[in-house]
Amino acid sequence: MHKLYVMVDTTSGSMDPGKAMAHSGHAANKAVFEMNKSSRGRKLVQEWQGGLGFGTQINVFISFDELDKFLESLPARVYGNSGVVVDPSYPMVVPNDIEPFLDWNKIEDAKTIGDGKLLLTVFKKTAAYVFVSDSDKETDAIMKQLPLAK
């Protein structure tokens, strides 16, 4: 059985459970979108969905500080079936007094919202996915080592 492993950055204080579910959906949609760009990928997606329109998705946890290194460590055959979701408009609320320390190159927009707080819109890596075909036992074993997301 093919599996889609999804990782969401739950270490960010602004990633509440509702946002985490939304970003999990973003990763699943991006996986299907990217894989449908090739005939092999389309075939795998169709097999994975099995006529139901969806397949097995397993949400696992990994620190996003370690994500890029982890993805690079996977077998080369996985590269076309894995990716990262970058949200270009991720909202974050921060205290006004940190404004001098902000990296404005990474901030799309900022608004004062009262109570001494800023609402920032930033580019943020929020989720990632790894699609594992049923014949790829090695990658599946690696992915199974990650703890399930809570």
C-alpha positions in Angstrom: 0.0 0.0 0.0 1.4 3.4 -1.0 1.6 6.0 1.9 1.9 9.7 2.1 3.8 10.9 5.1 3.2 14.5 6.1 5.2 16.6 8.5 3.8 19.9 9.9 5.9 22.5 11.8 4.2 22.3 15.2 7.1 23.9 17.0 6.0 27.4 16.0 4.0 29.0 18.8 1.5 30.3 16.3 0.8 26.9 14.8 -2.4 25.9 16.6 -4.2 22.6 15.9 -6.5 24.1 13.3 -3.6 25.6 11.4 -1.7 22.4 11.7 -4.7 20.5 10.1 -4.9 23.1 7.3 -1.2 22.9 6.6 -1.4 19.1 6.6 -4.0 19.5 3.8 -1.7 21.9 2.0 1.1 19.3 2.0 -1.2 16.5 0.7 -2.5 18.8 -2.1 1.0 19.8 -3.0 2.1 16.2 -3.1 -0.7 15.3 -5.6 -0.1 18.5 -7.6 3.6 17.8 -8.0 3.3 14.1 -8.6 0.7 14.6 -11.3 3.3 16.5 -13.4 4.8 13.2 -14.5 3.2 10.1 -16.0 4.9 7.9 -13.3 3.7 10.2 -10.6 0.1 10.2 -11.9 0.1 6.4 -11.9 1.3 6.3 -8.3 -1.3 8.9 -7.2 -4.1 6.9 -9.0 -3.0 3.7 -7.3 -2.7 5.4 -3.9 -6.2 6.9 -4.2 -7.7 3.7 -5.5 -10.8 5.2 -6.9 -11.7 6.8 -3.5 -10.1 10.2 -4.2 -7.7 9.8 -1.3 -5.2 7.4 0.1 -3.4 6.6 3.4 -1.8 9.7 5.0 0.3 9.4 8.1 1.2 12.6 10.0 4.6 12.4 11.7 6.7 14.8 13.7 10.1 16.1 12.9 11.8 19.3 14.1 11.8 21.7 11.2 15.3 22.7 12.2 16.2 19.1 11.1 13.8 18.8 8.1 16.1 19.7 5.2 18.9 17.5 6.5 16.4 14.6 7.0 14.9 15.0 3.5 18.4 15.0 2.0 19.3 11.8 3.8 16.4 9.8 2.2 17.2 7.5 -0.7 17.6 9.4 -4.1 14.6 7.7 -5.6 12.3 9.6 -3.1 13.4 13.1 -4.4 10.6 13.4 -7.0 8.1 12.3 -4.4 8.9 14.6 -1.6 8.7 18.3 -1.1 8.3 21.3 1.2 5.3 23.7 1.5 6.3 27.4 1.9 3.3 29.5 2.9 3.9 33.0 1.4 1.4 34.6 3.8 1.7 32.9 7.1 0.2 35.1 9.9 2.2 35.6 13.2 1.4 37.9 16.1 4.4 39.3 18.0 4.9 42.1 20.6 5.7 45.5 19.2 8.9 45.7 21.2 10.7 43.1 19.0 10.3 45.3 15.9 13.9 46.4 15.9 15.1 42.8 15.8 12.9 41.7 12.9 14.4 40.6 9.6 12.3 42.7 7.2 13.5 40.7 4.2 11.4 37.8 5.4 8.3 39.8 6.2 5.6 40.4 3.6 3.4 42.7 5.6 3.1 44.1 9.2 0.1 45.8 10.9 -0.3 47.2 14.4 -3.3 45.4 15.9 -3.5 47.0 19.3 -2.5 45.8 22.8 1.2 46.4 21.8 1.2 43.7 19.1 2.1 43.4 15.5 0.4 41.1 13.0 3.1 39.9 10.6 2.7 38.1 7.3 5.8 36.1 6.6 7.1 33.4 4.2 7.3 30.3 6.3 8.1 26.7 5.7 5.1 25.1 7.3 4.8 21.5 6.1 6.6 18.8 4.1 5.6 15.4 2.5 7.2 12.2 1.5 5.3 9.8 -0.8 6.4 6.2 -0.3 5.4 3.5 -2.8 4.5 0.1 -1.5 7.7 -1.4 -3.0 10.0 1.1 -1.2 10.5 -0.8 2.1 13.7 1.1 2.9 12.1 4.6 2.9 9.0 3.3 4.7 11.2 1.9 7.5 13.0 5.3 7.8 9.7 7.2 7.9 8.2 4.8 10.5 11.0 5.8 12.9 9.5 9.3 13.2 7.0 9.7 16.0 3.3 10.2 15.0 2.2 13.8 15.2 0.0 14.7 18.2 
